[in-house]
């Protein structure tokens, strides 16, 4: 039985998952944890060098490698899991499993200290696995709950809810971090309490989509495959179909290259500010809050722009702005310049993520039950881009000793993604012309 599309309650429940899980993205990858991590590793270790299971790394290089490894694990697992989820109609079950993994890992970060360093870094990696793994099943609901003409707006609504929820969580954590003396706790403990708040917020609000979202539609048909064989066979069929969709086939490479830049910058920005610019935690949190507020506006603006000019045109403009931002990062010398760059990042951050998701959704065949398998390619492409970006960023920093050099290398990925988008734009225009002549 097909799920009713454009149902307001279902769309609200779907957006509430973004409201829940962006607490992780805000506190763990963007503000408090990066500052906490750099602080405890820099203060107690000369040069920020840390030991991780007998090997020595620069602190920020190790965090990039751990994140990269977690995304690589997702790249390996998701094609299997999503095809199995579609085959058995268990999309919601996998959404729940990864969410519980991520929130419990954030709870584990409450105990992160230098004496539990290896355990803390494992929790850091598992939280990333939970966050990324849940997103592929969350994203795959989009074509199931919204018609094509509504997908841009629904996708933007998810990101807007996510940014708004993350701001609320950050303010809650802000109370503990800034008021730790008044509360009679150490600054270190206030950060650890923030990780606990994320864990509770993430799983608590996720119960709403767990309850209200549809389970998923089994896609096994009359085949008598076992679950793993059926999963691989279904994945192989979807892979073949992707190759036969000209717009989708051209969009994915462009998406990969500009995502290398977008996702990596978002993950390493806080480390850059804390390490290169020596910005205090209070200023860093304020900047990230500004980014989140501006991102809400940016997501809404780009959704309107896509309605007027089309998705690919709007994306091309947004990625062009990213190219300029990334090049400018190399020259940032003080906090004021970082504030300006952060404001521009906020404006285009929500837009590029929201439009990318809805553009992909529009390029897949309509009314298909196996949306999770299709979206696995979207998410594997995105996660693989993060793996490439994080390892590239970490390798360049480890080689040159400068995070700025890493940012400059990332800009090359943005530029390539931009030109691939232009190629897609010209191809799409050619198709439209041919269809107009045929009509």
N, C-alpha and C positions, 0 to 999 in steps of 0.2 A: 504493500500500500504506500503510495507516494505521500510524502509530507507536504502539508499545505504551505505554499511559499508566501513570503511577505507578511507572515503572522507577527504582529507587534510583540506579543509576549515571548515568542521564540527568539526573535531578533534581540530583544532586551536581555534574555537569558544568555544568549551567545556573547553579547557585548560585555556582560558581567564577568565572563572568564578573563577578558582583557583587563577589566577593573581589578580582578584578583591577582593575576600573575605578573602584572607590571610592577608590583611592589618589589619583586625580585630584581627586575631590570634596573629599577631606580636605586635601591639601597645596596645591592650586592655587586652589581657591575658598574654603577655610575658614581656613587657618592661615598657612603660611609665605609663600606668594606675596602675599596681601593685605598682610601686615606688611612684607614686602620692598618691595613696590610703593609703599606709603604712605611708607616710610622714605626710599627714594632720591628720591622726587619731592618730599617735604616738605623734606628737608635741603638740597637744591640749588636749590629754586625757591621764592621768597617767596609765601606764601599757598597753596602747593601747586598753583600754576598750571603747566600743561604745554602744550607745543606739539605738535600732532599734524597733520602734513601742512599746515602753515601756519595752523592754527586753534588758538586758546587755549581750554583747558578747566580747570575745577577737577579735580584728579587723580581723586577718587572718582566724580565725575560722568562723566568720560571712561570709566573702567573699567565703569561701569554701562551706558553707551551701547554700548561695544564688545561686552559680553556680550549686551545686548538685540539688537544687529544680528546676532550669530551665531545667536541663537535665532530671529530673524525669517527668516534664511536657511534654517534647518531647517524652519520652518513652510511655506515655499515649496516646498522640495525633497521633503519626506517623503511627501506624498500621491501624488506621482508615483513616487518610488522604491519605496514599499511596494506599490503596486498592480502595478508591474512585477515586483517580487520574487515576489509571489504568482503572477502570470501565468506567469512562467518557473520558479517553484520555486527561486529563488535567494536565499532568506532568509539563509542562512549567508554567502554571498558578500558581501552588503551589510554584514552584521555585521562581517566581517573588514575590509572597506574603511574603514569609519568608525573602527574601532579602531586601525588602522595610522595613519590621519590624526591622530587624537588623540595617540597615543603619540609620533609623530615631531614634532608641534608642541610637546609637553612637552620633548622633546630640544632643540628650538630655543630654549626658554626658558632653557636653560643659558647662552646667550650674551646674555641680557637685561641691558643696562646703559643709562644715560642716552644714551650715544653711539649706541646701537642701539635707541632707544626705539620708533620706528615698527615696526621688524622685530619687536621683542618683543611689542608690542601685537597685531600680526597673528597671531603664534604663539599668544598668549593667546586670541584669538577662534577660531582654527582648532582649538585643543584643546577648546574648548567645543562646536564643531560636531561633532568626532569623538565626544565623550562623549555628546552628546544624540542624534546620529544612530544610534549603535550601540544605544542603549537601546530604540528603537522595535522593532527586530528581536528584541532580547532579550526584551522584554515579550511580543511576539506568540507566543513559544514556550509561554507558560504554559498556555493551553487545549489545546495540542497534546501536552504532556507530563504533564498532571495532570487527573484527573476533577474535576467541580465540587465534590464534597465535600472534596477535598484541596487546592483552590487557595488557600484562606486560609493554610493551614500551609506550602505550598510557597512562596507569595509571601513570607511572613514569613521563611522559611529563607533566601531570596535576600538580603533586607535584613540579616539577622543575619550572614550570611557577609560581606556588604559592610562592615558596621560593624566586624566583627572584623578583616578584612583591612586596613582603613584604619588601625586602631589599630597593627597591626604595622608598617605603612609609616611612620606618624608617629613611632613609637619609633626606627626606623632613622634617620630624618631628624633626630630629636631629638639623637642621638649627635653628629652633625656640627654642628648649630646651637649646642648648649650646650658642646660640647667643641672648638670651632674653635681656641681658643688652644692647647690641649694638642696638637691635631693639626697646628698650625703653619700654619693657613690663616686668611684673613680671614673676618669674619662674612658679608660679601657673597658670598664664594665658597662658604661652607657652605650658604647658601640655594640657590645655583645647582646645587650637587651634589644637593640634595634634589629639584630638578626632574628631574635625570637619573635618580635612583632611581625616581621615579614613572614615567618613560617605560619603563624596563626592567621594572619590576614589572607595569605595565599590559599590555604586549604579551607578556611572558613567561608569566604565568598565563592569559592569554586563549587560549594555544595549546591548553589542555585542552578548553574548550568548542568551539574550532574543530575539534578532532579527534573529539569524542564526540557532539556534538549532531547531530540529523538535518539533512539538507540543506534540506528543505522539499518540499512537494508541488506540482507544477505545476498550475495551475488554468485553463489555456487552453482545454481541451475541444477541440472540433472547429473552433473559430473560427480564421480565417486572418488575424488582425490583425497589423500590424507591432508592435514592442514598445511604442512610444509610444502608438499608437492603442489597443492592447489595454489598456495601463495606465490611460488616461483613461476608457475604457468601463467597466472593472472598478471604478474608483473611483466613477464615477457610479452604478453599481448598488448599491454598498455604502452610499453616501450616501442613496439612496432607502430602503434597508432600515433604516438607522438611524432615519429618520423614522417608520417603522412599528413601532418597538419602544418602547412607552410608558414603560417603566422607564428604559431607556437614554437616551431623549430627554429625560427629566427629570433624570437624573443628571448629564449632561454640563454643563449650565449651572451647577449647584451646584459641580461639580468645578472648573470654570473660575474662579469667583469666589474660592473659598477657596484655590485654588492660586496666585492672584495674590499673596496674602499669604504663604502657606507658603514657596513657592519663593524669593520675593524676600528675605524675612527670612533664610533660610538662606544666600543669596548675599552679602548685605551686612552680616551680623552682625560679621564680622571687621573690616571697614572701620570700622564704627561704634565698636567697642571701641578700635581703634588711634587713631582720629581724635578721637572725642568724649570718651573716657575716658582717653586717653593711656596705655593699658595696654601694658606692655612685651611683647616677643615671647614670653618664657618663660611669663608668666601666660596669654597668649592661647592658646598651644599647650596648656597644662594644661587650660584651660576646654573647648576643643574635644575633647580626649581624654575628659573627663568626659561631655560630651554624647554621644559615640559609645558609651561603655560603658552609659550610662543608656538610650540608644536601643535597644540590644539587648534590654534588659529590657522597654522599652515596646512593641517590636514583638511580643514573645512574649505580653505581657499583652493587647494589643488583639486578637491572633489568637484567644486564648481567649475574650475578651469577645464577639467576633463569633459564635463558635460558640454561646454561650449566649443572646445577646440579638438577634443578627442584625447584618448589616453596616451597614445604614443607621443604626440606633440607636447603634451603637458609634461610627460616624463623626461623628454629630451631637454626641455628648459630647466627642469629641476636638477638633472644630472650635470648640465653645463654649469650651474651655480656651484654644485659640489666640487667640480673640477677646480674652480677658482678658490674655493675655501681651502681645499687640501693643499694647493700650492702656497696659499697664504700662511698656513700653519708653520711652514719652515722659517718664516721671518718673524713670528710672534716673539716678542722680547719681554713683555710685562703683562700684569693682570688686566689692565684696561684693554689692551689689544685682544686678550683672550675673551673678555666680556663681549666685545663686538663680534668676534668670530662665533662665539657660542650662541648669540642671538640669531645670527644668520643660519647656523646649523639647526636651531630649533625650528625655524621657519620651513626648512626643506626636509627635515628628518621625518616628520609624520607623513608628509606628502609622498615622499619616495616609497615608503613602506606600504602605505595604503593603496596607492595607485599600482604598485607592482603586483600586489595580491589580486586586486580586482581586474587588472589587465590579463593576468594569467587565467583567471576564472572565466573571462569572456572568450578566451582563445581555445578553451576545451569544448568538446561537443556538448550540446545542451541535453538535459534530462537523462543523464547517465547515472546508474546506481554506484559505480565504482569511483567516486570522487576522491576517496582517500588515496587510491593508487595513483591517480593523476597528480594529486597534490604532493605525493611523495617525491615526484621529480622536481617540483617547485622547491620543496624544502631541502631535498638533497643538494640541489643546485646552490641554494642559499647557504646551507651549512658547509658545503665543500668550499665555497668562496670564503667563508670565515676561517676555515682551516688554513687555506692558502694565505689569507691576509695576516692572521696571527703569527704563523710561522715565518712569513716574510718579514713582518715587523720585528719579531723577536730576533731573527737571524741578522738583520741589518743592524739593529741596536747592539747585539753582541759583537758584531764584526767591527763597527765603526765607533761604538761607544756613544752614539748620538741618536736620540729618539727622533730628532728633526729629520735626519737622513731617511729614517723609516717612513715618515710622512711623505717625503718627496717621492719615494719609490711607489707608494700607494697611489699617488696622483696619476701615474702611468696607467693603472687599471681603470681609473675613472675615465680617462681620455679614450681608451679603447672601447669601453662600454658606451660612451657617448656616440662614437662613430658607428658602432653596431646598431644603436637605436636609430640613427639617421638612415642607415641602410634599410632597416625595417620600415621606417616611415615612407621611404621612396617606393618600396615594394608594395606596401599597403595602398598607396596612392595609385600605383599601376593597376592593382586588382580592382580598385573602385572604378577606375576609368574603363576597364574592360567590361565590368558589370553594367556600367551606364550605357556603353555602346551596344551591348547585347540586348539590353532592355528596349 
